[in-house]
Amino acid sequence: MNRHWNESSWITEVRANGVSVVAKELGFDVSRQGVSPCPACDATQRGGADRRGPVGLRPDDNGWCCFVCDARGDAVTFAAYHVTGEARPHSEAWRTIRERLAEVDLCESEDPAKRNPWSTLATRRHAPQIKREEAPQRPSQAEVNALWDRCVGVTCDDDASAWLRSRRLDPPDVEDLDLARVIGMTTDLPWWARFRGRPWTGSSHRLLVPMFDSTGNLVSLHARAVGQNVSADAKGAHPVGAEVRRTVMADPLARLLLAGAALADGRSAAEFVRNCRGGLRSPSGFVQCGLFVAEGVPDFLTQATGWSDADEDAPAVIGIVAGSWTPEIAARVPDGTEVVVATHADDAGDKYAEIIRGTLVPRCRLQRWRVTQTNVDREEAQ
């Protein structure tokens, strides 16, 4: 048994949180039906007709057991499996485990400079909870940028190119606009680049789409599964423990708009978008707009690559998911802009459209598209 396993205070503190709290803070699904996936074998169900989470918890929350692979242990063992894939890794790995747990405030960091003398187990458990709009949890921006820089163009990967073509997207167009990149199979990944306990390279989530904040900074990544036999509930992933809210996808012009930057000819991006009358043919006719807002990754990529290189009036294109749109992003859209909001023809899409409408009307002219798999229903401009 190694030295780090025996060292006391942080191990005791992690165990005191209980398995369910540790699992939840590490990004696992925790419910009365069990924990999913298993940190040891990545199973997501118990098997057969039993669709409960594979990991069962002891009534006192001090222990767990996987009904698929029989891995078991306490809260610390759960974290060890998650971070290293082993119940008792080599001694140096325990530092990595401890720092990962310290990042989600489940124990103190080994580095004295990172410790908060006022943050103890007792105060974390019993301090009054104050409801407020917290800043979204995000991965390290330096790690996000480093991973993005290590990725390669989509045309370099057969699986990514095949996925794009299956959505009627041209891989060279996606690559030219730098809308997505691919993780190489041997690329070093940060700890948060995992899906259900597996690294993105092992779960096929290798196509990365950058996510930007309201000032145009790259702050997160959306990972898309490519390859064969991808299940419907495993198509997309975001960094473990991070939130997608307040981030959007953006084409090059939209990035300049968010950043308040200028075009190559010196005009501001905001001025260009306000005056832009980019023409687009849709199933319901010809429309003009300066900003196009699409819902979801495939629709965003479709619209962002749907304009000719020779078109000098192509609009800015922004892609949204749940929680993306905010008043801060709306404030970047200049008054008088013609905006097309193309969200899905369902309750969620209607809600997104109404949120956007509430932040832009009456200073912008909006047109709503309700998008289905086979058609676009166009509403009158508002």
Protein Blocks (a to p, Z undefined) as FASTA:
>chain_A
ZZklmpmklmmmmmmnojklmmmmnopacdfkbccddfklopabebjjblbdfbdcdfkl
paccdfklopacdfklmmmmmmnopabdcfklmmmmmmmmmmnopaccfblklpcfklcf
klmmmgccdddddddddddfklmmmmmmmpccfklpmklmmmmmmnopafklmmmnopac
cddfklccdfklcgehiafklnopabccddddfkopafbdcdddedehiafklmbccdeh
iafehiacddfklmmmmnopacfkopafklmmmmpccdcddfkbccddfbdcdedjklmm
mmmmmccfklmkbccdddddehkacfklmmmpcghiacdddddfdfklmmmmmmmmmmmp
ckbccddddddfkbccddddZZ
